[in-house]
Amino acid sequence: MMMKVLPILLVACLSAACDSSQAPQKADPPETGQPAPGPDPVRIPPAAPTVVLPAPESLVGEYRIAGIDGEPLNADFGIALSIDAETLGFDARCAGFAWEYSYRDGALETKRAASINPPIDGRPPPVCAVAVAPQQRDLGIALDNVTRAGRTPENGILLTGGGHSVTLFSQ
C-alpha cells in the first residue's frame, strides 16, 4: 500500500507547488483610469545647488574669447576682446567689431560704435579689406545681444542675453 500512496502524495505535492492559484496574490490596483505604475524609477540624486556668483565690478580689461553661445571657440586662431571704460571690441575693428557699452551691477547694454574710420579731410575713410571668419561674425552677433555679465565658477566672465553668450577669461 505504501507503494501506491507514495506516487499519489508526490503528484499532490507537485501539483500544489505548481498551482499559481495557491500562491499569495497582490491586490489589484484601484481603477483610476491611469495605467498601473511600473517598477520604481531609478533614484537620481538632486542636482547641486546653482552657485550664484556676484557680477564683476568692472569689465575693463583684456580677455581671450573662450566660448560663444555655449560652445568652445573652435578656430585655429584666438580672438582677444579689449574693454576700456567706454568701448569694447576685437580685431578687425574697421570691420565693425567695436561697441559702445554701459555697465552697472551686472546689467550690460551694448551698441555698435559709429565707424572708427571717419572721413579724412573730406575724403572717404580707408577701406577695411579683411576676411571675417564665421567665429568673428558669431561673436559680433552675440555681443550685439548680451544684456548681463556675471562670473563663472572658473573665475571667467560670462556675458549673456538674447539667447547668446560669450565666455571670457583674463589675459
GULO-758915 format. One record per atom (N, C-alpha, C): y, z, x; atom name; residue in three letters. Coordinates in Angstrom, 1 decimal, padded with zeros to 4 digits. Each point is the difference from the previous one (the first is absolute). Example, Ala and Ser with C-alpha at 12.3 -4.5 7.8 and 13.67 -1.06 7.14 Angstrom:
<pts>
-005.7 / 007.8 / 013.2 / N / Ala
001.2 / 000.0 / -000.9 / CA / Ala
001.2 / 000.0 / 000.9 / C / Ala
001.1 / -000.7 / -000.4 / N / Ser
001.1 / 000.0 / 000.9 / CA / Ser
001.1 / 000.8 / -000.8 / C / Ser
</pts>
This chain:
<pts>
-001.2 / 000.0 / 000.8 / N / Met
001.2 / 000.0 / -000.8 / CA / Met
001.3 / 000.0 / 000.9 / C / Met
-000.1 / 000.6 / 001.0 / N / Met
001.1 / 000.1 / 001.0 / CA / Met
000.4 / -001.4 / 000.4 / C / Met
-001.0 / -000.9 / 000.2 / N / Met
000.3 / -001.3 / 000.4 / CA / Met
000.7 / -000.8 / -001.0 / C / Met
-000.2 / 000.3 / -001.3 / N / Lys
000.7 / -000.7 / -001.1 / CA / Lys
001.4 / 000.6 / -000.2 / C / Lys
000.2 / 001.2 / 000.2 / N / Val
001.3 / 000.7 / -000.2 / CA / Val
001.0 / -000.4 / 001.1 / C / Val
-000.5 / -000.1 / 001.3 / N / Leu
000.9 / -000.2 / 001.1 / CA / Leu
000.7 / -001.4 / -000.1 / C / Leu
-000.6 / -001.1 / -000.4 / N / Pro
000.7 / -001.2 / -000.1 / CA / Pro
001.0 / 000.1 / -001.2 / C / Pro
-000.3 / 000.7 / -001.0 / N / Ile
000.9 / 000.1 / -001.2 / CA / Ile
001.3 / 000.8 / 000.5 / C / Ile
-000.2 / 001.1 / 000.7 / N / Leu
001.1 / 000.8 / 000.4 / CA / Leu
000.9 / -000.8 / 001.0 / C / Leu
-000.7 / -000.8 / 000.9 / N / Leu
000.7 / -000.8 / 000.9 / CA / Leu
000.9 / -001.1 / -000.7 / C / Leu
-000.6 / -000.6 / -001.0 / N / Val
000.8 / -001.0 / -000.7 / CA / Val
001.1 / 000.6 / -000.8 / C / Val
-000.2 / 001.2 / -000.6 / N / Ala
001.0 / 000.7 / -000.7 / CA / Ala
001.2 / 000.4 / 000.9 / C / Ala
-000.3 / 000.5 / 001.2 / N / Cys
001.0 / 000.4 / 001.0 / CA / Cys
000.8 / -001.2 / 000.4 / C / Cys
-000.7 / -001.1 / 000.3 / N / Leu
000.7 / -001.2 / 000.5 / CA / Leu
000.9 / -000.6 / -001.1 / C / Leu
-000.5 / 000.1 / -001.2 / N / Ser
000.8 / -000.5 / -001.2 / CA / Ser
001.2 / 000.8 / -000.2 / C / Ser
-000.1 / 001.3 / 000.1 / N / Ala
001.2 / 000.9 / -000.2 / CA / Ala
001.0 / -000.2 / 001.1 / C / Ala
-000.4 / -000.2 / 001.3 / N / Ala
000.9 / -000.2 / 001.1 / CA / Ala
000.7 / -001.3 / -000.1 / C / Ala
-000.6 / -001.1 / -000.5 / N / Cys
000.6 / -001.3 / -000.1 / CA / Cys
000.8 / -000.1 / -001.3 / C / Cys
-000.2 / 000.8 / -001.0 / N / Asp
000.7 / -000.2 / -001.3 / CA / Asp
001.5 / 000.5 / 000.2 / C / Asp
000.9 / -000.9 / -000.1 / N / Ser
001.4 / 000.4 / 000.2 / CA / Ser
000.6 / 000.8 / -001.2 / C / Ser
-000.7 / -000.1 / -001.1 / N / Ser
000.4 / 000.7 / -001.1 / CA / Ser
-000.1 / 001.5 / 000.2 / C / Ser
-000.8 / 000.4 / 000.9 / N / Gln
-000.2 / 001.5 / 000.3 / CA / Gln
001.1 / 000.5 / 001.0 / C / Gln
000.7 / -001.0 / 000.7 / N / Ala
001.0 / 000.5 / 001.0 / CA / Ala
001.2 / 000.4 / -000.7 / C / Ala
000.8 / 000.9 / 000.5 / N / Pro
001.2 / 000.4 / -000.6 / CA / Pro
001.0 / -001.1 / -000.1 / C / Pro
000.7 / -000.2 / -001.1 / N / Gln
000.9 / -001.1 / -000.2 / CA / Gln
001.5 / 000.5 / 000.1 / C / Gln
000.9 / -000.8 / 000.6 / N / Lys
001.4 / 000.3 / 000.0 / CA / Lys
000.5 / -000.3 / -001.4 / C / Lys
001.0 / 000.8 / -000.4 / N / Ala
000.6 / -000.2 / -001.3 / CA / Ala
000.8 / -001.3 / 000.1 / C / Ala
-000.1 / -000.8 / -001.1 / N / Asp
000.8 / -001.2 / -000.1 / CA / Asp
001.4 / 000.3 / 000.0 / C / Asp
000.9 / -000.8 / 000.7 / N / Pro
001.4 / 000.3 / 000.0 / CA / Pro
000.5 / -000.3 / -001.4 / C / Pro
001.1 / 000.7 / -000.4 / N / Pro
000.5 / -000.2 / -001.3 / CA / Pro
000.6 / -001.4 / -000.1 / C / Pro
-000.1 / -000.5 / -001.2 / N / Glu
000.5 / -001.3 / -000.3 / CA / Glu
001.6 / 000.0 / 000.0 / C / Glu
000.6 / -000.6 / 001.0 / N / Thr
001.5 / 000.0 / 000.1 / CA / Thr
000.5 / -001.4 / 000.0 / C / Thr
-000.9 / -001.0 / -000.1 / N / Gly
000.5 / -001.3 / 000.0 / CA / Gly
000.3 / -000.5 / 001.4 / C / Gly
-000.2 / 000.8 / 001.1 / N / Gln
000.2 / -000.4 / 001.3 / CA / Gln
-001.4 / 000.1 / 000.7 / C / Gln
-000.1 / -000.8 / 001.1 / N / Pro
-001.3 / 000.0 / 000.7 / CA / Pro
-000.3 / 001.3 / 000.6 / C / Pro
-001.2 / 000.3 / 000.1 / N / Ala
-000.4 / 001.3 / 000.6 / CA / Ala
000.4 / 000.0 / 001.5 / C / Ala
000.4 / 001.2 / 000.5 / N / Pro
000.5 / 000.0 / 001.4 / CA / Pro
-001.2 / -000.3 / 000.9 / C / Pro
000.4 / -000.6 / 001.1 / N / Gly
-001.0 / -000.3 / 001.0 / CA / Gly
-000.2 / 001.1 / 001.0 / C / Gly
-000.6 / -000.2 / 001.1 / N / Pro
-000.1 / 001.1 / 000.9 / CA / Pro
001.3 / 000.5 / 000.5 / C / Pro
000.1 / 001.2 / 000.5 / N / Asp
001.2 / 000.6 / 000.5 / CA / Asp
000.6 / -001.0 / 001.1 / C / Asp
001.3 / -000.2 / -000.1 / N / Pro
000.7 / -000.9 / 001.0 / CA / Pro
000.0 / 000.7 / 001.3 / C / Pro
000.1 / -000.8 / 001.0 / N / Val
000.2 / 000.6 / 001.4 / CA / Val
001.3 / 000.7 / 000.1 / C / Val
-000.1 / 001.2 / 000.5 / N / Arg
001.3 / 000.8 / 000.1 / CA / Arg
000.8 / -000.4 / 001.2 / C / Arg
001.2 / -000.5 / -000.2 / N / Ile
000.9 / -000.4 / 001.1 / CA / Ile
001.0 / 001.1 / 000.2 / C / Ile
000.1 / 000.4 / 001.3 / N / Pro
000.9 / 001.1 / 000.2 / CA / Pro
001.5 / -000.5 / -000.3 / C / Pro
000.8 / 000.9 / -000.5 / N / Pro
001.4 / -000.4 / -000.3 / CA / Pro
000.7 / -000.5 / 001.2 / C / Pro
000.9 / -000.9 / -000.2 / N / Ala
000.8 / -000.6 / 001.2 / CA / Ala
000.9 / 001.1 / 000.5 / C / Ala
000.2 / -000.1 / 001.3 / N / Ala
000.9 / 000.9 / 000.6 / CA / Ala
001.4 / -000.1 / -000.6 / C / Ala
000.8 / 001.0 / -000.1 / N / Pro
001.3 / -000.1 / -000.6 / CA / Pro
000.9 / -000.9 / 000.8 / C / Pro
000.8 / -000.8 / -000.7 / N / Thr
000.9 / -000.9 / 000.7 / CA / Thr
001.1 / 000.8 / 000.7 / C / Thr
000.1 / -000.3 / 001.3 / N / Val
001.0 / 000.7 / 000.8 / CA / Val
001.4 / -000.7 / -000.2 / C / Val
000.9 / 000.7 / -000.5 / N / Val
001.4 / -000.6 / -000.2 / CA / Val
000.8 / 000.4 / 001.2 / C / Val
000.4 / -000.9 / 000.8 / N / Leu
000.8 / 000.2 / 001.2 / CA / Leu
001.4 / -000.2 / -000.3 / C / Leu
000.9 / 000.7 / 000.5 / N / Pro
001.4 / -000.2 / -000.2 / CA / Pro
000.5 / -001.3 / 000.5 / C / Pro
001.0 / -000.6 / -000.7 / N / Ala
000.5 / -001.3 / 000.5 / CA / Ala
000.8 / 000.3 / 001.3 / C / Ala
000.0 / -001.0 / 000.9 / N / Pro
000.8 / 000.2 / 001.2 / CA / Pro
001.5 / 000.1 / -000.3 / C / Pro
000.7 / 000.8 / 000.8 / N / Glu
001.4 / 000.2 / -000.2 / CA / Glu
000.8 / -001.3 / 000.2 / C / Glu
-000.5 / -000.8 / 001.0 / N / Ser
000.7 / -001.2 / 000.4 / CA / Ser
-001.1 / -001.1 / 000.3 / C / Ser
000.4 / -001.2 / -000.2 / N / Leu
-000.9 / -001.1 / 000.4 / CA / Leu
000.4 / -000.7 / 001.3 / C / Leu
001.1 / 000.4 / 000.6 / N / Val
000.5 / -000.6 / 001.2 / CA / Val
-001.1 / 000.1 / 001.1 / C / Val
-000.2 / -001.2 / 000.6 / N / Gly
-001.0 / 000.0 / 001.1 / CA / Gly
-000.6 / -001.4 / 000.2 / C / Gly
-000.9 / -000.1 / 000.9 / N / Glu
-000.7 / -001.2 / 000.4 / CA / Glu
-001.5 / 000.2 / -000.4 / C / Glu
-000.5 / -000.9 / -000.8 / N / Tyr
-001.4 / 000.1 / -000.5 / CA / Tyr
-000.8 / -001.2 / 000.2 / C / Tyr
-001.3 / 000.2 / 000.1 / N / Arg
-000.9 / -001.1 / -000.1 / CA / Arg
-000.6 / -000.1 / -001.4 / C / Arg
-000.2 / -001.2 / -000.5 / N / Ile
-000.6 / -000.1 / -001.3 / CA / Ile
-001.5 / 000.1 / 000.1 / C / Ile
-000.5 / 001.0 / -000.6 / N / Ala
-001.5 / 000.3 / 000.0 / CA / Ala
-000.7 / -000.6 / -001.2 / C / Ala
000.7 / -000.2 / -001.1 / N / Gly
-000.7 / -000.5 / -001.2 / CA / Gly
001.0 / -000.5 / -001.0 / C / Gly
-000.4 / -001.0 / -000.7 / N / Ile
000.8 / -000.6 / -001.1 / CA / Ile
-000.9 / 000.0 / -001.3 / C / Ile
000.5 / 000.5 / -001.0 / N / Asp
-000.7 / 000.0 / -001.3 / CA / Asp
-001.4 / 000.6 / 000.1 / C / Asp
-000.1 / 001.1 / 000.7 / N / Gly
-001.3 / 000.7 / 000.1 / CA / Gly
-001.0 / -000.5 / 000.9 / C / Gly
000.3 / -001.1 / 000.7 / N / Glu
-000.9 / -000.7 / 000.9 / CA / Glu
000.6 / 000.2 / 001.5 / C / Glu
-000.9 / 000.1 / 001.0 / N / Pro
000.6 / 000.1 / 001.3 / CA / Pro
000.6 / -001.4 / 000.4 / C / Pro
001.0 / 000.1 / 000.8 / N / Leu
000.6 / -001.3 / 000.5 / CA / Leu
-001.0 / -000.8 / 000.7 / C / Leu
-000.4 / -001.1 / -000.5 / N / Asn
-001.0 / -000.9 / 000.6 / CA / Asn
000.6 / -001.2 / 000.6 / C / Asn
000.5 / 000.2 / 001.2 / N / Ala
000.7 / -001.1 / 000.7 / CA / Ala
-000.3 / 000.1 / 001.5 / C / Ala
000.1 / -001.1 / 000.7 / N / Asp
-000.1 / 000.1 / 001.4 / CA / Asp
001.3 / 000.2 / 000.7 / C / Asp
000.9 / 000.6 / -000.7 / N / Phe
001.3 / 000.4 / 000.5 / CA / Phe
000.4 / 001.3 / -000.7 / C / Phe
001.0 / 000.7 / 000.5 / N / Gly
000.5 / 001.2 / -000.6 / CA / Gly
001.3 / -000.3 / -000.7 / C / Gly
000.4 / 000.9 / -000.9 / N / Ile
001.3 / -000.1 / -000.6 / CA / Ile
000.7 / 001.3 / 000.2 / C / Ile
001.2 / 000.0 / 000.5 / N / Ala
000.8 / 001.3 / 000.2 / CA / Ala
001.1 / 000.0 / -001.0 / C / Ala
000.2 / 001.1 / -000.7 / N / Leu
001.0 / 000.2 / -001.0 / CA / Leu
001.1 / 000.9 / 000.6 / C / Leu
001.2 / -000.5 / 000.1 / N / Ser
001.1 / 000.9 / 000.5 / CA / Ser
000.8 / 000.4 / -001.2 / C / Ser
000.3 / 001.4 / 000.0 / N / Ile
000.8 / 000.5 / -001.1 / CA / Ile
001.2 / 000.8 / 000.7 / C / Ile
001.2 / -000.4 / -000.4 / N / Asp
001.1 / 000.8 / 000.5 / CA / Asp
000.6 / 000.7 / -001.3 / C / Asp
001.2 / 000.5 / 000.1 / N / Ala
000.6 / 000.8 / -001.1 / CA / Ala
000.3 / -000.8 / -001.2 / C / Ala
000.1 / -001.4 / 000.1 / N / Glu
000.4 / -000.8 / -001.2 / CA / Glu
-001.0 / -001.1 / -000.2 / C / Glu
-000.7 / -000.5 / 001.0 / N / Thr
-000.8 / -001.2 / -000.2 / CA / Thr
-001.4 / 000.2 / 000.5 / C / Thr
-000.9 / -000.8 / -000.4 / N / Leu
-001.4 / -000.1 / 000.5 / CA / Leu
-000.3 / -001.4 / 000.1 / C / Leu
-000.9 / -000.3 / 000.9 / N / Gly
-000.4 / -001.4 / 000.2 / CA / Gly
-001.0 / -000.2 / 001.1 / C / Gly
-000.5 / -001.2 / 000.1 / N / Phe
-001.0 / -000.4 / 001.0 / CA / Phe
000.3 / -001.4 / 000.4 / C / Phe
-000.5 / -000.4 / 001.2 / N / Asp
000.3 / -001.4 / 000.5 / CA / Asp
-000.9 / -000.9 / -000.8 / C / Asp
000.5 / -001.1 / -000.4 / N / Ala
001.3 / -000.6 / 000.4 / CA / Ala
001.0 / 000.3 / -001.2 / C / Ala
001.0 / 000.8 / 000.4 / N / Arg
001.1 / 000.4 / -001.0 / CA / Arg
000.7 / -001.3 / -000.5 / C / Arg
000.1 / -001.0 / 000.8 / N / Cys
000.7 / -001.2 / -000.4 / CA / Cys
-000.7 / -000.7 / -001.1 / C / Cys
-001.3 / 000.3 / -000.2 / N / Ala
-000.8 / -000.6 / -001.1 / CA / Ala
000.1 / 000.9 / -001.3 / C / Ala
000.9 / 000.9 / 000.0 / N / Gly
000.2 / 000.8 / -001.2 / CA / Gly
-000.7 / 001.3 / 000.0 / C / Gly
-000.6 / 000.5 / 001.1 / N / Phe
-000.7 / 001.2 / 000.0 / CA / Phe
000.9 / 001.2 / 000.4 / C / Phe
001.0 / 000.2 / -000.8 / N / Ala
001.0 / 001.1 / 000.2 / CA / Ala
000.4 / 000.5 / -001.4 / C / Ala
000.1 / 001.3 / -000.1 / N / Trp
000.3 / 000.7 / -001.2 / CA / Trp
001.1 / 001.0 / 000.2 / C / Trp
000.8 / 000.2 / -001.0 / N / Glu
000.9 / 001.2 / 000.0 / CA / Glu
-000.8 / 001.0 / -000.9 / C / Glu
000.2 / 001.2 / 000.3 / N / Tyr
-000.8 / 001.0 / -000.8 / CA / Tyr
000.8 / 001.3 / -000.2 / C / Tyr
-000.5 / 000.7 / -001.0 / N / Ser
000.5 / 001.4 / -000.2 / CA / Ser
-001.2 / 000.9 / -000.1 / C / Ser
000.1 / 001.2 / 000.5 / N / Tyr
-001.2 / 000.9 / 000.0 / CA / Tyr
000.5 / 001.4 / -000.2 / C / Tyr
-000.7 / 000.7 / -000.9 / N / Arg
000.3 / 001.4 / -000.2 / CA / Arg
-001.2 / 000.7 / -000.7 / C / Arg
-000.5 / 001.1 / 000.6 / N / Asp
-001.0 / 000.8 / -000.5 / CA / Asp
-001.3 / -000.8 / -000.5 / C / Asp
-000.3 / -001.0 / 000.8 / N / Gly
-001.2 / -000.8 / -000.3 / CA / Gly
000.3 / -001.2 / -000.8 / C / Gly
001.1 / -000.1 / -000.7 / N / Ala
000.4 / -001.2 / -000.8 / CA / Ala
000.6 / -001.0 / 000.9 / C / Ala
-000.5 / -001.2 / -000.1 / N / Leu
000.4 / -001.1 / 000.9 / CA / Leu
000.4 / -001.2 / -000.8 / C / Leu
001.1 / -000.6 / 000.3 / N / Glu
000.4 / -001.2 / -000.6 / CA / Glu
000.3 / -001.1 / 001.1 / C / Glu
-000.6 / -001.1 / -000.1 / N / Thr
000.3 / -001.1 / 000.9 / CA / Thr
000.6 / -001.2 / -000.6 / C / Thr
000.8 / -000.7 / 000.7 / N / Lys
000.7 / -001.2 / -000.5 / CA / Lys
000.1 / -001.0 / 001.2 / C / Lys
-000.5 / -001.2 / -000.1 / N / Arg
000.1 / -001.0 / 001.0 / CA / Arg
001.5 / -000.1 / 000.6 / C / Arg
000.1 / 000.1 / 001.3 / N / Ala
001.3 / 000.0 / 000.6 / CA / Ala
000.6 / -001.5 / -000.1 / C / Ala
001.3 / 000.0 / -000.1 / N / Ala
000.7 / -001.3 / 000.1 / CA / Ala
-000.4 / -000.7 / 001.3 / C / Ala
000.1 / -001.3 / 000.1 / N / Ser
-000.3 / -000.7 / 001.2 / CA / Ser
000.5 / 000.7 / 001.2 / C / Ser
-000.8 / 000.1 / 001.0 / N / Ile
000.5 / 000.6 / 001.2 / CA / Ile
000.6 / -001.1 / 001.0 / C / Ile
-000.1 / -001.2 / -000.5 / N / Asn
000.5 / -001.1 / 000.8 / CA / Asn
001.2 / -000.6 / -000.8 / C / Asn
001.1 / 000.7 / 000.0 / N / Pro
001.2 / -000.5 / -000.7 / CA / Pro
000.6 / -001.3 / 000.7 / C / Pro
000.7 / -000.8 / -000.7 / N / Pro
000.7 / -001.1 / 000.6 / CA / Pro
000.8 / 000.4 / 001.2 / C / Pro
000.0 / -000.8 / 001.1 / N / Ile
000.8 / 000.3 / 001.2 / CA / Ile
001.2 / -001.0 / 000.0 / C / Ile
001.2 / 000.5 / 000.0 / N / Asp
001.2 / -000.8 / 000.1 / CA / Asp
-000.1 / -001.2 / -001.0 / C / Asp
-000.5 / 000.3 / -001.3 / N / Gly
000.0 / -001.0 / -001.0 / CA / Gly
-001.2 / -001.0 / 000.1 / C / Gly
-000.8 / 000.2 / 001.1 / N / Arg
-001.2 / -000.9 / 000.1 / CA / Arg
-001.2 / 000.8 / -000.6 / C / Arg
-001.0 / -000.8 / -000.5 / N / Pro
-001.2 / 000.6 / -000.6 / CA / Pro
-000.7 / 000.9 / 001.0 / C / Pro
-000.7 / 001.0 / -000.4 / N / Pro
-000.7 / 000.9 / 000.9 / CA / Pro
-001.2 / -000.7 / 000.7 / C / Pro
-000.4 / 000.5 / 001.1 / N / Pro
-001.1 / -000.6 / 000.7 / CA / Pro
-001.3 / 000.0 / -001.0 / C / Pro
-000.8 / -001.0 / 000.2 / N / Val
-001.2 / -000.1 / -000.8 / CA / Val
-001.1 / 001.0 / 000.6 / C / Val
-000.7 / 000.6 / -000.9 / N / Cys
-001.1 / 000.9 / 000.4 / CA / Cys
-001.3 / -000.8 / -000.2 / C / Cys
-000.4 / -000.6 / 001.0 / N / Ala
-001.2 / -000.9 / 000.0 / CA / Ala
-001.2 / 000.8 / 000.6 / C / Ala
-000.5 / 001.0 / -000.8 / N / Val
-001.2 / 000.7 / 000.5 / CA / Val
-001.1 / -000.1 / -001.1 / C / Val
-001.2 / 000.1 / 000.5 / N / Ala
-001.1 / 000.0 / -001.0 / CA / Ala
-000.2 / 001.4 / -000.5 / C / Ala
-000.3 / 000.0 / -001.3 / N / Val
-000.1 / 001.3 / -000.7 / CA / Val
-001.5 / 000.2 / -000.3 / C / Val
-000.6 / 001.0 / 000.5 / N / Ala
-001.5 / 000.3 / -000.2 / CA / Ala
-000.1 / 000.6 / -001.4 / C / Ala
-001.2 / -000.2 / -000.6 / N / Pro
-000.3 / 000.6 / -001.4 / CA / Pro
000.2 / 001.5 / 000.0 / C / Pro
-000.3 / 000.7 / 001.1 / N / Gln
000.2 / 001.4 / 000.1 / CA / Gln
001.5 / 000.4 / -000.1 / C / Gln
000.8 / -000.8 / 000.7 / N / Gln
001.4 / 000.2 / -000.1 / CA / Gln
000.6 / -000.2 / -001.4 / C / Gln
-000.5 / -001.0 / -000.6 / N / Arg
000.4 / -000.3 / -001.4 / CA / Arg
-000.4 / 001.1 / -000.9 / C / Arg
-001.3 / 000.5 / 000.1 / N / Asp
-000.5 / 001.1 / -000.8 / CA / Asp
000.8 / 001.3 / 000.2 / C / Asp
000.4 / 000.2 / 001.3 / N / Leu
000.8 / 001.2 / 000.3 / CA / Leu
001.4 / -000.1 / -000.6 / C / Leu
000.6 / -001.2 / 000.0 / N / Gly
001.3 / -000.2 / -000.6 / CA / Gly
-000.1 / 000.3 / -001.5 / C / Gly
-001.0 / -000.5 / -000.7 / N / Ile
-000.2 / 000.3 / -001.4 / CA / Ile
-000.1 / 001.4 / -000.3 / C / Ile
-000.9 / 000.7 / 000.8 / N / Ala
-000.2 / 001.5 / -000.2 / CA / Ala
001.3 / 000.7 / 000.2 / C / Ala
000.8 / -000.3 / 001.1 / N / Leu
001.3 / 000.7 / 000.2 / CA / Leu
001.0 / -000.3 / -001.1 / C / Leu
-000.1 / -001.1 / -000.6 / N / Asp
000.9 / -000.3 / -001.2 / CA / Asp
-000.3 / 000.9 / -001.1 / C / Asp
-001.2 / 000.6 / -000.1 / N / Asn
-000.4 / 000.7 / -001.2 / CA / Asn
-000.1 / 001.5 / 000.2 / C / Asn
-000.1 / 000.5 / 001.2 / N / Val
-000.2 / 001.4 / 000.2 / CA / Val
001.1 / 000.9 / -000.6 / C / Val
-000.4 / 001.2 / -000.5 / N / Thr
001.0 / 000.9 / -000.6 / CA / Thr
-000.2 / 001.4 / 000.4 / C / Thr
-001.1 / 000.3 / 000.8 / N / Arg
-000.2 / 001.4 / 000.4 / CA / Arg
-000.5 / 000.0 / 001.4 / C / Arg
000.3 / 001.1 / 000.7 / N / Ala
-000.5 / 000.2 / 001.4 / CA / Ala
-000.7 / 001.4 / 000.0 / C / Ala
-001.1 / 000.1 / 000.7 / N / Gly
-000.7 / 001.2 / 000.2 / CA / Gly
-000.8 / 000.0 / 001.2 / C / Gly
-000.5 / 001.2 / 000.4 / N / Arg
-000.8 / 000.1 / 001.2 / CA / Arg
-001.5 / -000.2 / -000.3 / C / Arg
-000.7 / -000.5 / 000.9 / N / Thr
-001.5 / -000.1 / -000.1 / CA / Thr
-000.6 / 001.2 / 000.7 / C / Thr
-001.3 / 000.3 / -000.3 / N / Pro
-000.6 / 001.1 / 000.7 / CA / Pro
-000.1 / -000.2 / 001.5 / C / Pro
000.1 / -001.3 / 000.4 / N / Glu
-000.1 / -000.3 / 001.4 / CA / Glu
001.4 / 000.0 / 000.7 / C / Glu
001.0 / 000.5 / -000.7 / N / Asn
001.4 / 000.1 / 000.4 / CA / Asn
000.7 / -001.3 / 000.1 / C / Asn
-000.5 / -001.0 / -000.7 / N / Gly
000.7 / -001.2 / -000.2 / CA / Gly
001.0 / 000.0 / -001.1 / C / Gly
000.6 / -001.1 / -000.3 / N / Ile
000.9 / 000.0 / -001.2 / CA / Ile
-000.5 / -001.1 / -000.9 / C / Ile
-000.1 / 000.3 / -001.3 / N / Leu
-000.5 / -000.9 / -001.0 / CA / Leu
001.1 / -000.4 / -000.9 / C / Leu
000.4 / -001.3 / 000.0 / N / Leu
001.0 / -000.5 / -001.0 / CA / Leu
-000.7 / -000.6 / -001.2 / C / Leu
000.3 / 000.4 / -001.2 / N / Thr
-000.7 / -000.5 / -001.2 / CA / Thr
001.0 / -000.4 / -001.1 / C / Thr
-000.5 / -000.8 / -000.9 / N / Gly
000.7 / -000.4 / -001.2 / CA / Gly
-000.3 / -001.4 / -000.4 / C / Gly
000.1 / -000.2 / -001.3 / N / Gly
-000.2 / -001.4 / -000.5 / CA / Gly
-001.3 / -000.5 / 000.2 / C / Gly
-001.0 / 000.8 / 000.2 / N / Gly
-001.4 / -000.4 / 000.2 / CA / Gly
-000.2 / -000.4 / 001.5 / C / Gly
000.9 / 000.3 / 000.9 / N / His
-000.1 / -000.3 / 001.4 / CA / His
000.1 / 001.3 / 000.9 / C / His
-000.5 / -000.2 / 001.2 / N / Ser
000.1 / 001.2 / 000.9 / CA / Ser
000.1 / -000.6 / 001.5 / C / Ser
000.6 / 000.8 / 000.8 / N / Val
000.2 / -000.3 / 001.4 / CA / Val
-000.3 / 001.3 / 000.8 / C / Val
-000.9 / 000.0 / 000.9 / N / Thr
-000.4 / 001.1 / 000.8 / CA / Thr
000.7 / -000.2 / 001.4 / C / Thr
000.7 / 001.1 / 000.4 / N / Leu
000.8 / -000.1 / 001.3 / CA / Leu
-000.5 / 001.1 / 000.9 / C / Leu
000.0 / -000.2 / 001.3 / N / Phe
-000.2 / 001.0 / 001.0 / CA / Phe
001.0 / -000.1 / 001.1 / C / Phe
000.5 / 001.1 / 000.4 / N / Ser
001.1 / 000.0 / 001.1 / CA / Ser
-000.5 / -000.7 / 001.2 / C / Ser
000.9 / -000.6 / 000.7 / N / Gln
-000.3 / -000.7 / 001.3 / CA / Gln
000.4 / 000.9 / 001.1 / C / Gln
</pts>
